[in-house]
Every structure is written in C-alpha cells, then in structure tokens.
Amino acid sequence: MDTITNSTTSPNETGNNKATINVLDPNTSKLTFDIWLYGGIILIVLGTIGNSLSLAVMMRKNLRRHTTALYLMVLAVVDTAVLYNWFVRNWTYAVSGIDTRLLSVASCKIHTFCSYFFVDFESWILVLVSFERLFAVFAPHRVRNIFTKKSAIIQITATGVFLVIVNLHFFWTQDLENGVCDAIERRYMYFSRVWNWIDFVICSFAPFAIMLSSNVAIITRLVCLQKTKKQSSTNKRNNTMTLTLIIVTFVFFLTTGPLTVLVSTGYYWVQRANSNAELKTLSVIWASFNILAYVNNAVNFILYCLSAPNFRKELAEMLHLEKCWKKIRVEPSSNTATVAPVQSSL
C-alpha cells in the first residue's frame, strides 16, 4: 500500500482528487523514504530465505504427511508472493522513479488484483489452520479423519477460488488514465469507496474475529484440561503445534493490526493535516505501519524455530547439523545425547 486513501493510486498521483501522501518521494520525508527502501531490502531478504527454508522443511517426509504442514507450505508460498508483489513495485520506483503498476493497462489491473488477492489468501489460510487446531484440541481422536490431506487441498482450493471471484472485479473496475491506476469511470467510483469496507471485512475483520475466538477457545480448553488433569496423550502431542499457531496468529494481529486501523481512518487524518510537517509525520507513520505489516510475511520461519521442536529437528537434519541438535537435546541428568520423541506435526 502506497497511499492512505487508496492502495491502487500511483505513488506520483492523487487519483480522483483524493488527498494522498507520496510516501516514496524523499522530498516528502527522507525518513519515510529510508524506511521503505532499507526496510524493504531487509524484509525481502529475510522473507525469501526464511520462507524457502520453511517450505523445504515442511516438504520433508516426517512433516509433509501432516495436514498442518500442507497449510503452512501454502502459507510460505503466499507470504513470499505478498512480499515480492509489494517489494518489486516499491523498490523499482525508489531506484528509478518507474511505477511498474503504471506501465500498461494490464499491469495496472493485474498488480492491483494480486495486491488484494495474496493478502486476503494469507489471512484465510491462517483461518483454516485455526480450525484444524481447534478440532485437534476439542476432538483429538477425530481430527485426522476430518482434516485429511484431501480435505485440506479442497479447503485451500475452494478458498483460493472464492477469493479470486471476490477480487475479479479489478479487471473491469480498474483502468489506467493520465498516470493514475484507479476506478476511472464514474459508475465505478462509488463502488471503489464501498469496496474498501468490503475488503476490510474480508481481509481483516472476519479473519481477525475467527482466529481470535478460535485461539481463546483453544487456550480456555487447554487450561481446563490442565486444571482437571484430563489431558489425553493425543492432546499433549498437539500442544506444541497449538502453541506455534497461537504465536503465529498473535504476531499476525500485532503486525497487521496497526495498519488495519490506519487504513480505516487514514482519509480522516490526511484531511485534518494542516501543514507539510504534519503530512511528513503522517507519512512516516504510514510507512512504518506498512513495514510492520509486511514483517508478518517474513518472520514465520523464525517463529517455527522458536516454538516447534520437531521443525528445529528436521531443519538441523536437512542442514546436516544433527550433532548440534543432539548437543542441544542432552539430558541434564545424563551425559548421553537423546533426541526428543515426536510430539506433533511440528
């Protein structure tokens, strides 16, 4: 997203007389420009390496047979697509002044579609994982029968098709005119304003609400089982993966929440800005919240390493670091290295 009022507006233009902030222009704010430029480089490097390693680890024999790993493999691919879709446009503009979205009518329509579709898809993949973990906690003996690899593929495909249909309108509502990629025709302008709220519900509010309620239910259930000591061995094996999910979704809330609020209220703040200094301050906030949101697409590998023992084990074996892994897993009471048994899919 490059402008507060509408993410489809060119970094150089203010389409349809909308108040915007040119966040990529160093004359607007040098700090803003540096945040976009160097923050983007860090995230694209971190995200490319991390998501590639996550995908490689999830595809290993011991993990790929689990449904959760399939969801997370797709998530790694979508996260990478989100990063590159955002980074290529912003980096190209920063170093050359060329906005790739404005190269042609086709690039205007395709890039706008991809910008919305990939972000929506990412959110709903996390929702699917939340449902799978919810069943794993409340019905641990039935989860493998309900959430099979076949059903997961159907769920992911159906979700992707639904989101394609939802965002397909960009191919006829968006157009390129006088250096502006936006809803040019008057009959689509009102729809464009309404669409921002529709997308807010689809991309942010609904996934947030579902994941939050699922996590609350999961945590409540685990606490109750812990207090009553009725936790089955199957539930215990699910705890590690459930913890990973809670951490991933918490980071999703933490990183994307501020930008969601700012997008919803951005037009109001731009209209209230009475000086260039205030606009520059707002542009710094806007760039910072955007970078924070894209952190979510770059750090899942780190989260898996921190919270999932079996992921770390598989990563160590893939990188031929088994000796280091065994040293880490040495029992304090003995001097022999023992590898912890598999507890869950991760």
C-alpha positions in Angstrom: 0.0 0.0 0.0 1.4 3.4 -1.0 -1.3 5.9 -0.3 -3.6 6.2 2.7 -6.7 6.8 0.8 -6.5 4.1 -1.8 -3.8 1.5 -2.3 -4.3 1.5 -6.1 -3.3 5.1 -6.6 0.1 5.8 -8.1 2.9 6.9 -5.8 3.1 10.0 -8.1 -0.6 10.9 -8.4 -3.7 11.7 -6.5 -6.4 10.0 -8.4 -10.0 11.4 -8.4 -8.9 14.4 -6.4 -8.2 12.3 -3.3 -5.8 13.6 -0.7 -2.8 11.3 -0.6 0.8 11.1 0.7 3.6 10.3 -1.7 5.4 8.0 0.7 8.1 7.0 -1.8 9.2 10.6 -2.6 12.3 11.6 -0.5 11.1 15.2 -0.7 8.1 14.2 1.3 10.2 12.8 4.0 13.8 11.4 3.9 13.0 9.2 6.9 9.9 7.8 5.1 12.0 7.1 2.0 14.6 5.3 4.1 12.0 3.2 5.9 10.5 2.0 2.6 13.9 1.5 0.9 16.0 -0.2 3.6 13.1 -1.8 5.5 12.0 -3.4 2.2 15.5 -4.8 1.5 15.7 -6.4 4.9 12.2 -7.9 4.7 12.7 -9.3 1.2 16.0 -11.0 2.1 14.7 -12.3 5.4 11.4 -13.4 3.9 12.9 -15.1 0.9 15.4 -17.1 2.9 13.0 -17.9 5.7 10.0 -18.9 3.6 12.2 -21.0 1.3 13.6 -22.9 4.3 10.2 -23.3 5.8 8.9 -24.8 2.6 11.9 -27.1 2.3 11.5 -28.3 5.9 7.7 -28.8 5.6 8.2 -30.9 2.5 10.4 -33.4 4.3 9.0 -36.9 4.8 8.4 -36.7 8.5 6.3 -33.5 8.2 4.6 -33.4 4.9 2.3 -36.3 5.8 0.6 -34.0 8.3 -2.3 -31.8 7.3 -0.9 -28.8 9.2 2.3 -28.9 7.2 0.3 -28.6 4.0 -1.4 -25.4 5.1 1.9 -24.0 6.2 3.6 -24.9 2.9 0.9 -22.9 1.1 1.3 -20.1 3.6 5.1 -19.9 2.9 4.4 -19.6 -0.9 1.7 -16.9 -0.4 3.9 -14.9 2.1 6.7 -14.8 -0.5 4.2 -13.7 -3.2 2.9 -10.9 -0.9 6.5 -9.7 -0.3 7.6 -9.7 -3.9 4.3 -8.2 -5.2 4.9 -5.3 -2.8 8.7 -5.0 -2.9 9.3 -5.1 -6.7 6.9 -2.1 -7.3 8.3 0.0 -4.4 12.0 -0.8 -5.0 11.7 -0.1 -8.7 10.1 3.2 -8.0 12.6 4.1 -5.4 15.7 3.5 -7.5 14.4 4.5 -11.0 11.2 6.5 -10.5 9.3 4.0 -12.5 6.0 2.7 -11.1 5.6 -0.8 -12.5 1.8 -0.7 -11.9 1.6 2.2 -14.4 3.5 0.5 -17.3 0.3 -0.6 -19.0 -3.4 -1.1 -18.5 -2.7 -4.8 -18.0 -0.1 -4.2 -15.3 -2.5 -1.8 -13.6 -5.2 -4.4 -13.4 -3.0 -7.5 -12.6 -0.9 -5.8 -9.9 -4.0 -4.4 -8.2 -5.7 -7.8 -8.3 -2.6 -9.6 -6.9 -2.1 -6.9 -4.1 -5.6 -7.7 -2.8 -5.8 -11.5 -3.5 -2.5 -12.5 -1.9 -3.1 -10.6 1.3 -6.7 -12.0 1.5 -5.4 -15.5 0.9 -2.8 -15.3 3.6 -5.4 -14.3 6.2 -7.7 -17.1 5.3 -5.0 -19.8 5.3 -4.4 -18.9 8.9 -8.1 -19.2 9.5 -8.0 -22.8 8.0 -5.1 -23.6 10.3 -7.0 -22.2 13.3 -10.0 -24.5 12.5 -7.7 -27.5 12.2 -6.1 -26.8 15.6 -9.5 -26.1 17.2 -10.6 -29.6 16.2 -7.2 -31.0 17.3 -7.8 -29.7 20.8 -11.6 -30.4 21.2 -11.7 -33.6 19.2 -8.1 -35.0 19.1 -9.2 -38.6 18.2 -11.3 -37.4 15.2 -9.2 -34.6 13.8 -7.2 -36.9 11.5 -10.4 -38.3 10.0 -11.9 -34.9 9.4 -8.8 -32.9 8.3 -7.2 -35.2 5.8 -4.7 -34.1 3.1 -7.5 -34.4 0.5 -9.9 -32.3 2.6 -7.1 -29.7 3.2 -6.5 -29.5 -0.6 -10.2 -29.0 -1.2 -10.4 -26.3 1.5 -7.4 -24.4 0.2 -8.5 -24.6 -3.4 -12.1 -23.5 -2.6 -10.8 -20.6 -0.5 -8.5 -19.5 -3.3 -11.3 -19.7 -5.9 -13.6 -17.8 -3.7 -11.1 -15.0 -3.2 -10.3 -14.9 -6.9 -14.0 -14.3 -7.6 -14.2 -11.7 -4.9 -11.3 -9.7 -6.3 -12.0 -10.4 -10.0 -13.8 -7.0 -10.4 -10.5 -5.2 -10.5 -10.1 -6.4 -14.1 -13.0 -4.2 -15.2 -13.3 -1.6 -12.5 -9.6 -0.6 -12.6 -8.2 1.4 -15.5 -5.1 3.5 -16.4 -5.7 7.1 -17.3 -3.3 10.1 -17.1 -0.8 8.2 -15.0 -3.5 7.0 -12.5 -4.4 3.4 -11.9 -7.8 3.6 -10.2 -11.6 3.4 -10.7 -11.7 5.9 -13.5 -15.2 5.6 -14.8 -17.8 7.4 -12.7 -20.0 4.4 -12.4 -17.2 2.5 -10.6 -16.1 5.3 -8.3 -18.8 4.7 -5.7 -18.1 1.0 -5.8 -14.4 1.7 -5.2 -15.2 3.5 -2.0 -17.6 0.8 -0.8 -15.1 -1.8 -1.8 -12.6 -0.5 0.8 -15.0 -1.5 3.5 -15.9 -4.8 1.9 -12.2 -5.7 1.7 -11.7 -4.6 5.3 -14.3 -7.2 6.4 -12.9 -9.9 4.1 -9.2 -9.4 4.7 -9.1 -8.1 8.2 -12.2 -8.1 10.4 -13.6 -11.6 9.7 -10.2 -13.4 9.8 -9.3 -11.5 13.0 -12.6 -12.4 14.7 -12.4 -16.0 13.7 -8.8 -16.5 14.7 -9.2 -14.6 17.9 -12.3 -16.6 19.0 -10.6 -19.9 18.0 -7.5 -19.1 20.0 -9.5 -18.0 23.0 -11.4 -21.3 22.8 -8.2 -23.3 22.4 -6.4 -21.6 25.3 -9.5 -22.0 27.5 -9.8 -25.7 26.7 -6.1 -26.4 27.4 -6.3 -24.5 30.7 -9.4 -26.5 31.8 -7.7 -29.8 30.8 -4.6 -28.8 32.7 -6.5 -28.0 35.8 -8.6 -31.2 35.8 -5.6 -33.3 34.6 -7.8 -34.9 32.0 -5.5 -34.2 29.2 -5.0 -37.2 26.9 -1.7 -38.2 25.4 -3.1 -37.2 22.0 -3.9 -33.7 23.3 -0.4 -33.5 24.8 1.1 -34.3 21.4 -1.0 -31.4 19.9 0.2 -28.8 22.4 3.4 -27.9 20.5 1.6 -27.3 17.2 -1.1 -25.4 19.0 1.4 -23.2 20.7 3.0 -22.5 17.3 -0.4 -21.5 15.9 -1.1 -19.2 18.8 2.3 -17.4 18.4 1.9 -17.1 14.6 -1.6 -15.6 14.9 -0.6 -13.3 17.7 2.2 -12.0 15.5 -0.3 -11.6 12.7 -2.6 -9.5 15.0 0.3 -7.5 16.3 1.9 -6.6 13.0 -1.2 -6.1 10.8 -3.5 -4.5 13.4 -2.0 -1.0 13.4 -2.1 -0.7 9.6 -5.7 -2.0 9.5 -6.7 0.8 11.9 -4.8 3.4 9.9 -6.2 2.3 6.6 -9.7 2.6 8.1 -9.1 6.1 9.4 -6.3 7.4 7.1 -8.5 9.7 5.0 -9.7 11.4 8.1 -6.1 12.1 9.3 -5.0 13.3 5.9 -7.8 15.8 5.7 -7.0 17.1 9.2 -3.3 17.7 8.4 -2.8 21.5 8.3 0.9 21.7 7.3 3.6 19.9 5.4 5.2 18.9 8.7 2.1 17.1 9.8 1.9 15.3 6.4 5.5 14.3 6.8 4.8 12.9 10.2 1.8 11.0 8.9 3.9 9.6 6.0 6.5 8.3 8.5 3.7 6.6 10.5 2.2 5.2 7.3 5.5 3.8 6.1 6.3 2.3 9.5 3.0 0.6 9.8 3.3 -0.8 6.3 6.7 -2.2 7.0 5.4 -3.7 10.3 2.6 -5.4 8.4 5.0 -7.0 6.0 7.1 -8.3 8.8 4.3 -10.8 9.3 5.2 -12.3 5.9 8.9 -12.6 6.7 9.2 -14.0 10.2 7.2 -17.2 10.3 10.4 -19.3 9.8 11.8 -17.7 13.0 8.6 -18.3 14.9 8.6 -22.0 13.8 12.2 -22.3 15.0 11.4 -20.8 18.4 8.2 -22.7 19.1 8.3 -26.0 17.2 10.9 -28.6 18.4 10.3 -31.0 15.5 10.7 -28.2 13.0 14.1 -27.4 14.5 15.0 -31.1 14.4 14.0 -31.5 10.8 15.9 -28.3 9.9 19.0 -29.5 11.7 18.9 -32.8 9.8 18.3 -31.0 6.5 21.3 -28.8 7.0 23.3 -31.7 8.3 23.6 -30.2 11.8 22.4 -33.3 13.7 25.3 -33.2 16.1 24.5 -29.7 17.1 20.8 -30.7 17.6 21.8 -33.7 19.8 24.0 -31.5 21.9 21.1 -29.1 22.5 18.9 -32.1 23.5 21.3 -33.6 26.0 19.5 -34.6 29.2 21.0 -32.7 32.2 20.9 -35.9 34.4 23.0 -37.9 32.0 25.8 -37.3 29.6 24.2 -39.1 26.7 22.6 -37.2 23.9 18.9 -38.1 23.3 16.6 -36.7 20.7 13.2 -35.9 22.0 10.3 -38.0 20.6 7.9 -36.6 18.1 5.1 -34.8 19.8 3.1 -33.3 17.0 3.3 -32.4 13.3 5.8 -29.7 14.2 
